[in-house]
Amino acid sequence: MELIVPEVKPVLDAEFRPAALAWRAFANRIAGQSLPIRIAVEQGNGSTYVFERAIDRDTSSAATAVNLRFLERELKFLLWAVGGCRIHLDAPELLVGLLRDYIYRYSPNRLFDVDIMGPLIYGKPFEILHASGSAFPKASHVTLPLGRHQGGCRVAIDKGASDIKAYAEMDGQKTFASEFKWDPKPQSDPAYHYEHILHALRAAAATLPRVDAIGVSSAGVYVDNEARVASLFRGVPRDKFQSDIVPLYHRIKKEFGGIPVVVANDGSVSALAGSMSLNRNRVLGVAFGSSLAAGYVDGTGNITTWLDELAFVPVDMNPLAPADEWSGDRGCGVQYLSQQAVNRLLGPAGIDVPADMGVPERLEHVQALMKKGDPRPPKIYQTVGAYFGYALAHYANYYDIGTVLVMGRVTTGEGGDIILQVANEVLAREFPHLSIDVRLPDEASRRVGQAAAAASLPQIGAA
């Protein structure tokens, strides 16, 4: 496999090999000898997404190995960006068999995907099927309206791994916006989560004469206001997750007298925030927080049934890239575009912190050094900016992106401006054919903008 050194080098990561450049080099190399293939990702809810790709027509062992590597990374991206429990492949049977019977049966990293994409999210066994000709399924898409409701007394929270941002408004006028520290990931007792969430909601509600509706922005996959997969609850044993965490927001709804409660993925809410604030569609919203959240508003102003879990999709093709602490896979977005990226780059930047200092506090330390004019933090932000530019170019192979709105704690302060500047440099120098408007909201919106957008999720008076 040809791994390309980027023109805009991340100053603290000389080994970064962008997926966008690897795919482009692969496409150029097989030009004139390519074999078209098709991939269908079936979600089981009426949505099936079809992608047309090309691989090398050469059947030698070396070419097969490269084809397999690219196809495996392609499926990894589609599983977490799109989501599905059944993959149909119109591709050479040898490659399909290697993926189905070897990689997705024995690789621990792929077994992580199998478990989550099968029973946890979609409630069905995960399958990879060889489907050629008429056996290949037709595309069918479902889109969903999201938020944009106004009026009344609304309360909302945005849950991250280091704080809960709470917000309240009355007839569109903000009455409360604050942050509440918490540390959810290691907590095994569901009561910890419930009590902290309820406390944040009550604090916001106390500024209103009544509460008509509650909106929640949260990391993870939610279906019918119920958590399916969420890293914030990683410490909760599976039996307690099912009995206490899954119905958590049904309890919240009852606590507030049965008013409308709507829970949405924080990435979708960040995209909604961008679409609302800019009055635009085709918006990819990304939030650089404790993890990487992402969401997409399509050309009609709706969201799709895609998962948009870009924290898990590969952006670095170096086989020795940093590993994700949860899935164990290498080169995934969370290690490049989140607080975890800042933490990973502390050593290369020459910044020492106490071993027992938490990741959020390490980011705060970097931001404090930045304000003092320390020359080391800008290198971290320049590196993240390079990561981001190449990641955006890769995302553009899958999403029709007009505008990108960047939010989250990592983008707070001058560091966010550096990230944006370098990302735009990457796009201008390496991908001039892409027309993507990358934006940061104002400082306040970077921190509580998702909570404010979450307030528009429920429709007052809806069941």
NORCORHU-V995629 format. One record per residue. OMEGA is omega as a letter, one per 30 degrees, with the letter a starting at -180 (* if undefined). Layout:
<<OMEGA> <OMEGA>>
//
This chain:
<<l> <l> <a> <l> <a> <l> <l> <a> <l> <a> <a> <a> <a> <a> <a> <l> <a> <l> <a> <a> <l> <l> <a> <l> <l> <l> <l> <a> <a> <l> <a> <l> <a> <l> <l> <l> <l> <l> <l> <l> <a> <a> <l> <l> <a> <a> <l> <a> <a> <l> <l> <a> <l> <l> <a> <l> <l> <a> <l> <a> <l> <l> <l> <l> <l> <l> <a> <l> <a> <a> <l> <l> <l> <l> <l> <l> <a> <a> <a> <l> <a> <a> <l> <a> <a> <l> <l> <a> <l> <a> <l> <a> <l> <a> <l> <l> <l> <l> <a> <a> <a> <a> <a> <l> <a> <a> <l> <l> <l> <l> <l> <l> <a> <a> <a> <a> <l> <a> <a> <a> <a> <l> <a> <l> <l> <a> <l> <a> <l> <a> <l> <l> <a> <l> <a> <a> <l> <l> <l> <a> <l> <l> <a> <l> <a> <l> <a> <l> <a> <l> <l> <a> <a> <l> <l> <l> <l> <a> <l> <a> <l> <l> <l> <l> <a> <a> <l> <l> <l> <a> <l> <a> <a> <l> <a> <l> <a> <a> <a> <a> <l> <a> <a> <a> <a> <a> <a> <a> <l> <a> <l> <a> <a> <a> <l> <l> <a> <l> <a> <l> <a> <l> <l> <a> <a> <a> <a> <l> <l> <l> <a> <a> <a> <l> <a> <l> <a> <l> <l> <l> <a> <l> <a> <l> <a> <l> <l> <l> <a> <a> <l> <a> <a> <a> <a> <l> <a> <a> <l> <l> <a> <a> <a> <a> <a> <a> <a> <a> <l> <l> <l> <l> <l> <a> <a> <l> <l> <l> <l> <l> <l> <l> <l> <l> <a> <l> <l> <a> <l> <l> <l> <l> <l> <a> <a> <a> <a> <a> <l> <l> <a> <a> <l> <l> <l> <l> <l> <l> <l> <l> <l> <l> <l> <l> <a> <l> <a> <a> <l> <l> <l> <l> <l> <l> <l> <l> <a> <l> <a> <l> <a> <a> <a> <l> <a> <a> <l> <a> <l> <l> <l> <a> <l> <a> <a> <a> <a> <a> <a> <l> <a> <a> <a> <a> <a> <a> <a> <l> <l> <l> <l> <l> <a> <a> <l> <a> <l> <l> <a> <l> <l> <l> <l> <a> <a> <l> <l> <a> <l> <l> <l> <l> <l> <l> <l> <a> <l> <l> <l> <a> <l> <l> <l> <a> <a> <a> <l> <l> <l> <a> <l> <l> <l> <l> <l> <l> <a> <a> <l> <l> <l> <l> <l> <l> <a> <l> <a> <a> <l> <a> <l> <a> <l> <l> <a> <a> <l> <a> <a> <a> <a> <l> <a> <l> <l> <l> <l> <l> <a> <a> <a> <l> <l> <l> <l> <a> <a> <a> <a> <a> <a> <l> <a> <l> <a> <l> <a> <a> <l> <l> <l> <a> <a> <a> <l> <a> <a> <a> <l> <l> <l> <l> <l> <l> <a> <a> <a> <l> <a> <a> <l> <a> <*>>
//
